[in-house]
Amino acid sequence: MNITYHIIINLIIYIPFHLFEEAIGDFPRWMFTHKWLPYHMTHGHWMANNIFIYYPFLLCATALFLLDNSIFLCCGAAILIWGIINFCDHFFYTLKDKKVSPGLLTGGAFLVNSIFGLIQFSKLNPSIGTIILAILIGGILFGAPIGLCVVFYKFFNKYINRN
């Protein structure tokens, strides 16, 4: 299986499986209580953030990779690195809280799939620059949407929490 399949599998795991697992674990409340966000979001607001902020970041990186995987190999590998970071986040909080973090199980699926994908990536003999870019972009794919959730909170809140 080549790296492209592993990238697509991470996207498939994310929606609907990972989000479903997080939703049943009340991830919006979890994010607020763990100080990831300064606001407590409703499930609808949290889902809007995932659909309109988180997922498009992943889709853009994937589209660039699919457009030209020789130039944008770093973007494809970044999706795999994002999957590992996602798992590590859930795993860290599972240990810290001594309670399973919502998203840990599907985060484990990200981990396994991403490791196999990175093995395929390594067979392509990427340059050090490509590896560094992949790590940086993977971190951005994980962190930037969280920051944008805070920035766009009032915008989404205005449309989602109408009474």
Buried (B, 14 or more C-beta within 10 A) or exposed (E): EEBBEBBBBBBEBBBEBBBEBBBEBBBBBBBBEBEBBEEEBEBEBBBBBBEBBBBEBBEEBBEBBBEEBEEBBBBBBBBBBBBBBBBBBBBEBBEEEEEEBBBBBBBEBBBBBBBBBBEBBEEBEBEEEBBEBBBEBBBBBBEBBBEBBEEBBEEBBEEBEEE
